């Protein structure tokens, strides 16, 4: 079995991922391909128009900010 990205053997390797419709691939090859093609969790960022991309950015920032607010503050006593 060969990695669909680098065509090297994946048999016996520890860091592999199974891709639907493709089979096994080296984890680092898959991650590299994903970053280069600018995809995240089946979202193809290159296909988004500017409006949708900025909407996605705003949603991500809102989610990050909401999670930071929920973290309890730690008080240090001297």
C-alpha positions in Angstrom: 0.0 0.0 0.0 1.4 3.4 -1.0 0.8 6.9 0.2 -1.3 8.8 -2.4 0.8 11.9 -1.9 4.5 10.6 -1.9 3.9 7.2 -3.4 6.1 5.6 -0.7 5.1 2.4 1.2 2.9 2.9 4.3 3.0 -0.7 5.6 4.5 -0.9 9.0 4.5 2.9 9.6 3.1 4.2 12.8 2.0 7.7 11.8 -0.7 7.0 9.1 -4.2 8.3 8.5 -6.9 6.5 6.6 -8.5 8.7 3.9 -12.0 7.9 2.7 -11.8 6.7 -0.9 -8.0 6.9 -0.9 -6.8 4.4 1.8 -3.8 4.9 4.1 -1.4 7.9 3.9 1.5 9.1 5.9 0.2 11.6 8.5 2.9 14.2 7.6 2.2 13.9 3.9 -1.6 14.4 4.5 -1.0 17.4 6.8 1.4 19.0 4.3 -1.0 18.5 1.5 -3.9 19.9 3.5 -1.9 23.0 4.4 -0.7 23.6 0.9 -4.2 23.2 -0.5 -5.5 25.5 2.2 -8.2 23.1 3.4 -9.4 22.6 7.0 -12.0 20.0 8.0 -13.4 19.6 4.5 -13.6 23.4 4.0 -11.7 24.5 0.9 -10.6 28.0 1.9 -9.5 28.8 -1.7 -13.1 28.4 -2.9 -14.5 30.9 -0.5 -15.2 34.4 -1.8 -13.9 37.3 0.2 -17.2 37.9 2.0 -17.5 34.3 3.1 -13.8 34.2 4.1 -14.2 37.3 6.3 -17.4 35.9 7.8 -15.5 32.7 8.7 -12.7 34.7 10.2 -15.2 36.7 12.4 -16.9 33.4 13.5 -13.5 31.9 14.5 -12.5 35.0 16.4 -15.8 35.1 18.2 -15.4 31.4 19.2 -11.9 32.0 20.4 -12.9 35.0 22.5 -15.9 33.2 24.0 -13.7 30.3 25.1 -11.1 32.6 26.7 -13.8 34.3 28.7 -15.0 31.0 30.1 -11.6 30.0 31.5 -11.6 30.6 35.3 -9.1 33.1 36.6 -6.4 31.8 38.9 -5.7 33.8 41.9 -2.2 33.6 43.5 -1.8 34.3 47.1 1.6 35.3 48.5 
